[in-house]
Amino acid sequence: MTDWIFSGNRDSFDIDNYLIDFDYIYWAVKHPKHQNEIQVGDRVFIWRSKGKSKDPYGLVGFGKIIEAPVSKHNVAHPEFLGEKYWKVDEVSGVKSGIRLESVRLDLKSGLVESSLLRKDNELAKMQLLTAQQGTNFKLTSEQFQKIWTLWSGYSLDFDDQEYETDESKLRTRIHKSRERDPVLVRKAKENFIKTYGYLFCESCGFNFKKLYGFSYAEAHHKKPLSQIVDGEKTKLSDLAILCANCHRAVHRINAEDPWAELLKLHKKL
């Protein structure tokens, strides 16, 4: 497995709206060497370059490679290519598919500013920061661990100088979400209670009411959004009742059928 940073120039491409609108994205892979190296399962940080904007720039997303680089004419989900977001000619017709796990478009939501990377001697030497040109940058394991530390909200040891930031300012947060039908979710929970008498996690069996005294659970759509086609109807049977832990875990399982894999982990399948 290899780790990467994929960079995008917001003067050339509307990165923000692309990341908001899709959680399955495609990124250009320009050089033949990288086209051969990038594999399914590789981890990827998304970098938003400074461009002409005065907004903070740096790491704005994280995900995993789901499709190795191929011609854009052969991708599995051409509807997610996002060609309308290009402001100039696209960098390359070869694309790699990424399932996003997290998007952070501003400081409040966790964007990692470029200045934090520059404070570390090793990270400051990365081609991403020195040349400030290119699209795909391979990371060493040490570089990835340091960047992951920053992405996780922790500070690196910058010569024992503590990093400080003003979190008292009010900022507008940009959320990336898919609108699910709240009526369908409510009916799924009502049907579950009608069948079993209370809500519990279908994966691990956790019972909120037994421990906390109130009934609570979340509804999970078994079929990933990337597999849903336009006009497809969602039924009550397409939803599962999960605790918050299992719900977050199933969205991070890298498999063709994450729901089945979650059930296997808990020996329910």
Phi, psi and omega in degrees: 000136179243149179250146187220162161240125175256125186254146176225139180267115184291346174285337181256338187215137181279077186298313186304307183291329177296315181289331177288318188281336185227144170251001170236115188233165175239140181234142181292141174235105192277312189272137180305325179299314179291326178299328179276335185272325185290127185232159175301133181101344177298146179265143187223129166265142176259128183249127174259117183287168184292311183059212180268355182284151176266359178290157176303148178228158182150216183280123183238356181200162177213142178193193181229149178290125177251332177232126175293158184302130175215169174301143181299342179282350183242011181289158183288328184229077182300338180292347180257006183295330177068035183297334181291346183274352178284133177263343177226186176296136182296153186296317184205149176274358176265128186232149174242135183272135183231132170265115181286137176253336181204139176229130182223098188267356177216171184297322183298324181271358172114014175307134179263109184294149179301329182298330179292322178290323182292339180287343178265131185302318182288313182295327181296340182271357180298144180302328178306323184263332183276312181273329182055030176223152180116171184238321185236123184234123180280141180252143169284165180298324180291319178298316180299315182298320179293317180292323178295325177299315178294318180297330181278359175096009180256163180260148171276165180277088180275075180054041177064015177266123183284132178283135180233150176210152180270107181262008181275346183286144176273128179231155176276124179266139177254119181258141174255118183209158171251135180279116175259152182287111182295333178293318179297317179297316180297317180293326178296317179291320179296319179294323179294316179295321179298326182279317188249346178096341180196168179270137173209162182285124180289346180266299184261348178086005183299137182241105181299316186298321182296322184269316188257346179089003175223153183269126181205145173191172180244155179258128181247133176274116188296329182266123181301150180301327182293344181259357181275132180259159180302133177086355181289135182268142177256130182254165178302324181291347178277355181252147175238152178262122185225155169285166183299321181297309181294326180296317179290324180295317184296332179280355179247358178284124182269091180205162179296325179230084182303324181297315178295321180295322178296317179296323178295320180300325181261015176056037176257002181213000000 
